[in-house]
Each structure stands twice: as structure tokens, then as C-alpha cells.
Amino acid sequence: MYVNTTLRNLSLLLAATALTFGACKKDDNEEPASPSTPSTPSNNGQASTTPTFPGANAALWAVNTYSTQSTPIGPISIEAGIGVAMFSNDGHTAFTSAGAITLNDQALTEQSNHAYMSMPSMTNPTGIDFSSGSTHWVVAGAGANPGFDRTPTNSFPTVQDITSAETVVKANGYTLTCGGVAGADSVIFTVGGVMKTLVGGNASCAFSASDLSSLSGGASIVQVAAYTWSHESIGGKDIYFGKETVRTKSVTIQ
């Protein structure tokens, strides 16, 4: 029962990685990113941990997730791999079909808004296998979206276990910490729906009482999500490939 519950909760967390287009581009002269302003959540809903790009015609993300939850029989951890892909003719949010898409030979499902996602299931609870570190994308193409077959060379970052407390006392602020981060372009830290982004290599992020003031008390999660990305022009389209490692831990907010 506890495993089933954990898998269901993990699926909800993975759904929070929904992708849009609109953040910073990386180039050879890129300055290090500054910490982002935390979002303003209305509740303890999870913030999206999938980065966004301005003017992108497509973004394809391989996400390796590690979720740890406390249960009456002790902590349960689940590792799962998912794929997320979106294509846009306007470089914003009007998503369009790109035909069939597979990641490491596993099909992504096209949603009603033409976003694509693979999700773990009861028959495949670990999702896509990223143990080799390789991600092989095959896109059939449709309409203005080109077909292609690519194996991006950027690597998955390493994110060690979250070590910060399981209780978040809003009035005291909270420092979200993991054992270490390596090989990342940037790192996203979230407490409930509050999010901050730091440059790669940071393993700790402080949230003030003011940052956390809008959160509701009760069960929630904290996350450390590190990512790398690459860019390629394919058929005249700006295509972005990302690899992200996400650690999630259950917490109680007071």
C-alpha cells in the first residue's frame, strides 16, 4: 500500500515539471545566473522545476527524479525517469504536434495541448532508464516541426540526498541543503511553491521568513533540481535539449 501511495504521489510531483518557454539563453559569453526572485504561491502546490527558454521552437527534457517520503514503515525512496517535450511555432506557449516522439525507445504521450510526457506507471514504476547517462531522442516530425534523431552530449548533473530538516518553521526561515551538486549549469531550490535558482555547484539555499510567508501549514515537499542543457538549430528551428536531476523530500510546514 505504501509503495502504491508513494508512486501516486511521485506521479503528481512529476506532473509539476510541465514546460513553458521564456527564461535565459546560454551562450559562450553567458554571465553566471543570479538567484531568482521566489514565486508567490497561493498554497503548498509544487513549483515547476523544468527550466524555460526564450524564443524556443522546441525543448526536450530528460528528468531523473529521486523521491523520498516518510511512512509508518520508514522512509521509502523511488527513482524514476521521465521525458518532457514541447514544440511551438510562436516560440511561446501555443504548442503544436511533432508526430511520434520516443526517448530511449520509450514513447512519450501527446497531451491534449500537444505537450508530450512520459510518466511512470504501476507496470513501469521506474519510468525511462537513464542509468547509462545517454538520452536518445527520435522525433517523427509533423507540420512545421522537423523530424530528427539526436543523442545530446550534455550530461546529467549529480545531486546528493537532501539533508535539511523535515519540518519547515516559516517564522524561522529555512535553509534547503543537499549533500552536494556537481556538473550543473544551474540549480533550482523549491520549498512548496516557492522557488529560487542559483548557479551550478550550489548545494544550499536560504529561504527567509518573508519568502515562506504565503505557504500554508501542513504536508508539502522540498526539491533540489540541477540541470544542464544544449542548443541546436534543426531545420531552421531552435531546439533545446536538457538533462535534469531532481531530489524530492517530504516535509511538514508549520
N, C-alpha and C positions, 0 to 999 in steps of 0.2 A: 504493500500500500504506500509506504513512504517513498519507494522508488518511483511509483507512478505519479505521486504528487509532485515530486521533485522534477520529473520530466515535464509535467504540465506547466509548472512554474517556469522552467527553463525556456520552454517554447514561447511563453509570454515575454520573457526577457529578450529573446532573440528577435521577436517582432518589433521591439523598440529600436532596432538598427535600421529602420526604414530610411531610404536615401533620398536626399534632395540635392540641388546644385546651387552653390553660392558662397563658398569660403575662399581661402587664399590659394593662389597658384604657387608652385615651386619652380624655380629656375636656377641656373648656375650661380646667380648673384643674390639669391634669396637671403634676407636678413632673418635671424632667429625669431621665431614667433613669440609674441608677448602673451602672458596669461590672458585668457578671455574673461569678459565680464560674466558672472554667473547668470544663468537663466532665471526667470521668475515663475516658478511652478505654482499652480493653484492647489496642488495636493502632493502626495508622495509618488506620483507616477514617474517612471523612469525616463530620463532624458535620452535622446538618440545618441549613440556613441559612434555612428558612422559619419566620417568627415564629408564635407561637401566642396565642390569646386565651381568657380565662376565660368560661365560660358561653355561648360562641358556638354558635348553631344552624347557622351555615354560614360558611365562609371561602373566598373565591375569589381566587387569586393569579395575576397575570401576571408572569412572571420572564424578564428579558432577561439572557442569560449570555454572557460573553466568556471563552473558554478558550485559554490559550497553553501549548503544550508544546514542549520541545526535541526535535529529531530530528536524525539524521545529515545532513539536508539543510538544517538551520536551523530556527528557531522557526516553528511553524505556529499560527495563530490562527483560531478559529471563533466566529462569533456565532450564537446560536440563541435562539429564543423558545419558551417553554413555558407551558402553563396547568395549574394545580392547583386542584382544588375538592373540598371535603368538607362533608357535611351530617350533623348529629347531632341526634337528638331528645332526648338526655340532656345536651347541652351538654358532652360529654366526648369519648369515643372510639368509641362504638357508631355507626358510620357507616351512613347509610341512603340509598336511591336517591332521586334527584331527577329522574328521567327523562333525556331527552337534554339535553346541555349543549354549547353552542358558544362559542368565544372568537374574535372577529374572523372569524366564519364558518367556523372550523375546529373540527371535532368533537373533544371530549375522550372518551377511552375509559374506561368504567366498569370498575374492577378488581373482583376477587372480594370484596374487603372493602367495596365500594361507594364507595371513593375514586375520584376522576376525575383523569386526567392525559393530557396530550398530550406526545408525545416526538418529537424529530427522527428521521428515517429516511434510508435511502440515497436514496430518491426525493425527500425533502424535508429536506435536511440542515440548513437554517436554521430549521426549525420555523415558528412563528407570526410574522407580520410585525408588529413594533411600531414601525416607523420613523416613523409619524405621531404616536406617543405616546398614541394613543387605544386603549382597550380596551372592546370591546362584548360584553357577556355576555348570552346568551339561555338561560334555564333553562326547560325544559318543565314541571317540577314533577311530583311523584308523592307519594301518601300525604299525610303531614302537611307535606311540603315544598312551599312555594308556587312557582308559576311566575312568572318576571319577565323583563323586558328592561331592562337598565341599561347606561349608559356612565358609569362613575365619573369624577369630575373631578380626583381627585388625580393627580399627575404622577410619571413615572419619575425617580428620582434619577440624578445623574451620578456615575460612579466612573471615574477615570482609571487608566491602566495601573499594575499592581503594580511597584514599583521596588526592593523589598528583595532580598536575596541568594537565589541558587538553592540554597545549602547552609545547612541549619539545624543548627548545632552545639548540641546540647541543653545541654551543660555551660556554655555561654556565654550562654544565653538567646537570644532572637530578637525583633527589632522588625519587625513586619509593616507595610509602608508602601506607599501608593499615591500617585499624583501629585496627588490631590485628590478631595474628595467634596463635592457640592452638592445641596441640595434634599431632604435625607433627614430623616426623623423619628429614625431610629437607624441604627447601622452595626454589623454583625456581622463579627468577625475570627476566622478559624479557621486553626490550624496542625494538619494531620492531623485528629484528632478532638477537639482542644482548642479551646474556643470562648470568646470574650469579646464583650460587647456594650457599645458606647459611644454617647453621644448623637450625633445627626446633626451632620455637619460635620467629625468627626474623621477624619483620613486616616492615622493611625499608632496602633499599639497594641503595647505591650511585653509579651512573654511571658518569665517568669523561667525559670531552670533547673528550679526546682521544678514550675512549670506543665507543662513539657515532659518531665518525668522518666519518665512512663509510656509515652511513644511508643517504638516500635521503630525501629531503623535501617533505612534503605532509601528507596525511592521513595515519595513522598507528594505532597500538594498543599497550598497555602495559598490562602485565599479572603478577599476583602473584599466584603461584601454589604450594600448600603444599601437601605432601604425606606421607603415611605410607605403610609398606609392611611386608610380612611374607614369609617364605620359607618352603616347604615340599618336601620330596622325595616320589614320587608316581611311582610305577612300575619301580624303578631304575632310574627315571628321576628327574632332579632338576626343580621343579615347583615353580614359584614365583607368589604371589597374592598381588596386590597393590590397594590402595584406594587413590584417589587424588581429591582435591577441587581446582578449578581454577576460579579466578576472572579476568575478562577482561574489559578493558575500552578503548574507542576510544580516540585517541589523534591526534594532528597535530604536525608534526616535522618541525622545522624551522632551 
